[in-house]
Amino acid sequence: MQPGRARLILYIMPVLLAGGVGCSFQWRSPLGADRSPSLVAPPASDSSTLSLPPSTAIPEGSSLDVERGLRRLDAEVSLLRGLYPATQIPLRVLTPGALRAKWVDECMAQLSPEAVTAEAKVLAMLGLLDSDFDLASFYEALAREWADHLASSYNFQLGEIVLADPPALDPSSTLTYIGSYSDALRAEHFGIGGELACCPVACADFGDAGLALAALIQGDTNLVQEQWVRTFADESEAGRLEASIGQIGVEAFDRAPRFLKEVLVFPLVEGRAFVHELYLDGDWPAVDRAYADPPASTEQVLHPALYPEGDPLAIEAPDLSASLGTMWPILRVGILGELLTREMLEAYLPEEQAAEAAAGWGGDVLLAFRNAESGAGLLILITRWDNLRQAQDFALAFRPYGLARFGERKATDRGDTWAWDGGYSLLERASDQTLWILAPDKATADIVRTGLVFPAPNR
């Protein structure tokens, strides 16, 4: 399976899995007493106890072990990562039921029915989702299962680490706490990370660049977890612990459409590889510098050699309001990116062919509309490629894509066209750009084509 993510689209939502999800092995020693007692973080506070409310119910006899274990993890992660907190990261304990309700409520509150409906429409036009797929129900199931996981784990949000009552230090919880503490350190030192710590279906609309940032953050977390396992974990468990890093343990993921799975795991798989490249090139300082200039696209994450110089070129979105009028309100304006371009092609082409055709991506702009009366969709995608050859490669790959999805192609003076009952598609190439129009009929496509400038100017 190729990399990917959980909530998608041009405005893609980054998914930040805390890591260690789905561990199922025995943990021989929570945080064994054989750890070096000299390993402590530079004290920023004279407090040596957890900031837990009096009502917190930790099983009798275990509170001291949990406290020592968590604070030792703090010290170990800070030592490995080279980042120390200015103050002790606050901890808040909730009952599992309260924690579960908190995450479901906060997650679903960020999803308006209108936004989900629009998203499903755009995905269907891209050929990534069946038109009858119940995206809202899927998101709710994913959010609830994610909340079930968090109800027995740790997560960083809004300047504190939230944990379930009673706190645990089993293998899954230990790795997840390491991820949450890493999030807290990043948020403090780089001002980044905390605002992304939300559920897998309801982050703000970050776009292709946001997914790339999610990959940087998740790759950072995974590398810290790996280094902790290799440095501090019990030898007999180290291999199994490391194999568990980045696993996804929710049933809704298994029921997701293929491309949603790909997008969900993108920050985990490709982020891991991207940050490893940075680390090999300059250790943790190289990773730290990336937060001042994060990767600007999934292209740079997929092809680390393009970072940091290969930022995508911004394309000016055409204004079609005069051409289309009020009957075509806009659904989305955004960036598809290399990852979703590849996923779009791979829905109808072999994996290798789709990856090669998308690899020359250099920037794009996507617009989606929905007819106010008929509900028909209209999609325009203008893509700039790295050079003429790669633009041509995409145009050639689009022919078997069009055949598989739309039927027989007809060549015209303008480009390749496909017409079928209820739809019309045009793929045109000019210089290093391609234009794809997907319309309900040829007349609508002609109106769009007349109303825009192609090749499109830079923004």
N, C-alpha and C positions, 0 to 999 in steps of 0.2 A: 504494500500500500504506500502510495506517495504521501508527502506531507500535506497538511492542510489545517482546517479550523472549524469552529462550531457555529458561529453565526456569521454570516458571510458578507458579502456583497461589496460593492463599490465603496461602501462606507464601512466595510467590514469591522466586525467587533472582535477585538483580540481576546483570546481565551488564556487565562493565566492559571494553569493547574499548579497547585502547590507542590505536587510531586509525591511519590510514594503511594499513590492510590492503588488499592487492590492487592496489597501485600497479604500473603496467606501463610507465612511460615512462622515458626516459633522463634522467639527472641530469648536467647539464653540468659542474657544479663542486661537489664535496662540501660544503665550507664555505669558500668562496673566500677567498683571502688579502687580498681587498680590504675585508674587514670592518674596522671601526674598531678599532684596537688599544687604544683607551682604554676599551672596553666590558668591564669586568671586575666580578665580584661582590665585595662587601666580603669580604676574606679572613677566614675563621674558623679557618683552619689554615695553617701555613706549608708544607704539603705541596703540591707542584706536579705530582706524578706520580700516575698511576692506581694504585690499590691492587690490583694484579694479582699473583697468585702466580707464583713463578719458573717454574713449569711451563707458564705460558700461552704459546701459540705464536701470536704476531702476525707476519704476513709481514714479512720483513726490509725495512727502509726505510719501512714504513707506520705503525709504532707511534707515532712522534712526531706524524704527521698525525692519527691517530685520537685520540690523547690531547688534542691541541690542539682538535680539532673537538668532542669531547665537553665539554671544559671551557668552550669558548666557548658551546656550547649551554646549559650550566648558567647562565652569566652572562646570556645573552640572555633565557632564560625567567624567571630571577629578576627581571631588570629590568622585563620586560613585566608580570609577575604582581605585582610589589611584595612578594615573599616571598623571603627569603634563608635558607639553611640555617645552623644553628648550627655544624655541622661538615660537612666534605665527605661527600657521600653515598657510601657504600662501593659498589664495583663488584666483581662476582664473575664470572669467566669459566668456562664449561663447554663441553665439546665439543658439537656439535649433537646427537649421539646421546645423550649424558648428559643434556642439557637436555630433549630430547624425552621420554626415559624418566622424568625427574623430574616433568614436568607430567602425563603420563598416569597415573603411579602415584599422585601426590597428588590428582589429580582423581577417579579412580575409587575411591580409598580412602574418599572422602567419600560415596559412593553405595552404600547397602546395598540388596540385592535387595528387601527388605521395603518400604523407602521408595519405591522406583521402582514396585513393584506397586501400592502404595496410591495413589500419585500418578496412575498410569494409570487406576485405577478411578474416582477422583474426576473426572478429566478426561472420561472416557467418560460419567459421569452428567451432567456439565454440557453434554454434546453437543459438546465441543471435540475429541474424539479418538475414532477408531473403536475399538471394544472389542478388535479383534485387532491393533492397532498395537503393534509391538514397541518400546516406549519405551526399554528398557534397551539394546538394540542401537543405537538411534538416538543415545542419549547417548554411548555408547562411541565411535561413529564421529565424532561432533562433537568429543569430547574429543581423539581422536587427530589429527584434522585441525587443531584448535586448537593442539595441541602441535607439529605440524609447522610452523605459522606461528611459534610462539615460538622454535623451534629456530634461527631465522635472524633473531631480533629481540631486543628488550629488554622486560623486565617488572619492575615493582617489587613486591617482596614481603618482608615481615619485615625492613624497615629497610635493604634493599639493592637495587641494580639488578642483575639477572642478565642477562648477555649471552652470545651465542654466540661461539665461537672459530672464525675471527678476527672481531673486532668490525667492523662495517661502518657506512658513512654514506651509503648510497644513499637515494633519496627515501623509501621505505617505512620504512627503519630510522631515518632522521632524525626523521620525524614520530612514530614509535612511541617513540623515546627521549624526545622532548619530552613525550609523554603520561606515560611512566614517571617522568620527573623531576618533573612536576607532581604525580603521585601522592605522591612522596616528600616534596615540600614541604607538601602538605596534611596528610599523616600527622604530620609534625613540628609544624606550626603549629596544627592543629585536632584532632589526635588521631583523625583520620577518614580512611579511604581504604585504608590498608594491609590492614585486615582484610577488605576486599571484593575484594582483588586475587587472585581465584581463577578457575578455568576456568568456561566458560559453563554448566556443568550441575551444579556441585557446591558452590555457596556454602551457607552456613548458611541456616536458614529465617528470612528477614527479614520476609516479609509485604508487604502493599501499601505500607506506609510505607517498607520497605526498597527497594522498586523506585523509589519517589519519591526516596529518597536517592541511589540509583544514577544517576538522571537528573540530579540536581544535580551530582554528581561528574563524570559524563561530559560534561555541558554545559560545565562549567568547563574540562575538558581540551580540548574542541573549540574553545572560544573562544581559549584560549592558542595552540593550533596555528594557528588562523586569523590571529591577530595576528602570530605569528612569520612566517608566510608573507608577509603583507602588508608587514612591516617589514624582514625580512632575506633573503627568498628571491630568487633570480635572477628578474628581471622576466619573462624568456621562459618560465619554468617556473611562475610564481606561480599562474596560473589553474588549471593542471592539478593542481598540488599541493593547492590549496584544494578542488578538486572531489573529491579522493581522501580527504579527512578523513572519518572515520567509515564508510568502506566496509567491507563484510564479505566476506572472501575464503575461505570454506570451502564445499566442495561439499555437505556435509551440510546446510547452511543451505538450499540450493536444493531439497533433498529433504524438508524439514520440512513438516509440515501448516501450512496458512495461518496459523492463530492463533499457532503457535509462532514463525513469522517476525515477526508483528506484535509479539509480546511481546519478542522478541530485540532489535528495533531501537528499542523505546520509549525507552530511555535515550539513544540516539544522536539521534533525531529530536526528540522532545519535550523532552529534556534540553537540547538545543542552543537551542531556542526559549525555554525557561524561563529559562535563565541569561542569554540575550541581553536578556530583559525586565529582569532584575535589573540588569544592567550599564548599560543605557540609563537606568535610574532613579537609579543612584548609583555608577557606575563599579565598580572592583574592591572597594572597601570594602563596597558593598551585597552583593556575592557572598560576601565574607568573613563578613558578619553572618548569612548564611543558614545557616552551619555551626553557629552557636549555637542556631538554631531552624529545623531543616530542614523542608522540606515534609512533611506528615504523611500524605499520600495521593497516589495517582495523579491524583485529582480536582484537587488544587492545581497539579500540573504541567500537566495538560491545560488548566486554566483559571487562569492566573497571577493574575488579578484576585482570586481567592479566597485568595491567600497574602498575609500569614501568618494572617489572622483566621479563615479558614474551615476550621478543623480538623474532622474528622469526629466525630460523636457516637458514643461507644462503647455498644454494645447488650449487655445481659446474655445470655449463652448459656444456653439452657434446659437443665436437668438432666433427662434422659430415662432415666436408669439404672433408676429404679423402674418406669417404664412399659414399657420395652423388655426389661429383664432382661439376663441374661448372654449370650443368643444373638445380641445385636447389639453386638459390640465396636466402639468408635469408631475411625474411620480418621483423621479430621482435624477440628480445630476452628480456624477462622481467619477471615480477612477476604477477601472476593472483590475488592472495590474497583471503582471505576468502569471502569477499563480492561478487566478481565476480564468485568464485566457487559456491557459493550459488545461484546466479542468473542463472548461466549456468544450474544447476540441476533443478531449479524451472521452467525453460522453458518447462520441460517435466514431472516434478514430483509435487506432492502437496507441498504447501508452507512449512508446518511443517516438512515433510520428508526431503526436501531439506535443510532446516536450520539445522536440526539435523545431517545430513550427512556431512555438511561443518564445523560444529562447532569445530571439532578436528583439524582443519588446523594448521600446525606449520611452514610452509615455502614451497616455490615451485620455480620452474624455468620453464618458457614456451618458446618454440622456434617454430616459424612458418616460412615456406618456400613456395615458389611458383615456379612451373616448368617453365623454360624460354620458352619452346616450346608450351606445352599444356595449360599452365595457371592453372593446377591442384594445389591444396593446400596440404600441409603436416604440421601436427601439432604434437608436442611432449610436454607433460605436466608431469613433475615429481614432486610429492608432498610428503612432509614429514608431518606425522601426530603426534599428541602429544603422542600417544602410539599405541601398536599393535591393541588394540580393536577398536580404532577409524579409523585406516587404514582399518581394516576389515569391519567396518560399512560403510565406503565410497564405498569399493569394492562391498558390497552387494547392496547398494543403486544404484550403477551404472548399475546393471542388469536391473531393470525396466526402468531406464533412456535409456539404450541401446535398450531395446525392443520397447519403445515408439518412439525412434528416428531412429533406424537402422533396427529393425526387430528381428527375432529369434536369440538367442545366441547359440554359440557352445563352449563347454568347451574343452580346450586343456591342454597339459602338462604345457604349459607356462602360461596360463590364460584364460580369457573369450574373445571370438572373435565374431565379427559380420561381415558378408560379404554380399554385395548387389551390384547391377549393378552400377559400378562407384565408389565404396568405400570399405574400409576395416578398422576395428577398433579393437584394442587390449587393454585390461585392465589387467594389471599384478600387483600383490602385492608381496612384499618381505620385511619382517620385518615390520618396521613402515613407509614404503614408498609405494606409488602406481605409476605406469607408465601407461600413456595413450598415445597411438599412433593412430592418425587418418590419414590414407593414401589413395591414390587413388586406391591401389590394394595391395594384400598380398605380392607381390614381393618387393615393395617399403618398406612396413612395416618390412619385414624380413631384408632388408639391414640396416634400421635404428636400429633395435633391435640388430643386430650383431655388429654394430659400436659404441654402447654406453655401459657404465658400469652401472649396476643396481643391488642392490641399489646404488644410486649416492653418491659420497663422498661429505663431507662438503667443502664449499669454504672458 
